[in-house]
Amino acid sequence: MLRSFIAAAMALAFAVGAPPAFAKSRSTGGHSLVAHINAKLKRWVRPTGKCPLGYSERLATYYWQGSRTANGERFYPDGLTVALRSRNFGQHLHVINPHNGRAVTVRHNDFGPATIAHMDLSRGAAHALGMRASIYVCVK
């Protein structure tokens, strides 16, 4: 689980343009990577206000590394799955990218993210939405 968290954090750092080398900081208790990512997300990623009626706008990131998900199944990077903190496993969400109008239905199978983002999409779902970096998406 820790390995998948580190992989997700590195993927997120790559997605938001963070520098590749991170040093542990005594002031943040060794969590400088997550603090750095959260600072980048707060500074550079903004809501669009373009969601249809009935959808909520949430911050989404994506990841592509890991071996097992929290519900015990194998993680497939090219699958249409999502990691959330707030829903039950197996639920489906309809996600729309407001920047280009692409939509995809994803299945919740993992807990996460460890950052301020609302959800971590798998690489396959991010590719289907046309995501190149962390963005706000419309979720129902």
VENRA-V634900 format. One record per helix or strand of 2 or more residues. SS is the DSSP state (H for helix, E for strand). FROM is the first residue (numbers start at 1). TO is the last residue. If there is no record, write none. Layout:
# VENRA-V634900
ss & from & to
SS & FROM & TO
SS & FROM & TO
This chain:
# VENRA-V634900
ss & from & to
H & 2 & 16
H & 32 & 44
E & 56 & 63
E & 81 & 84
E & 92 & 96
E & 103 & 110
E & 119 & 122
H & 123 & 129
E & 135 & 139
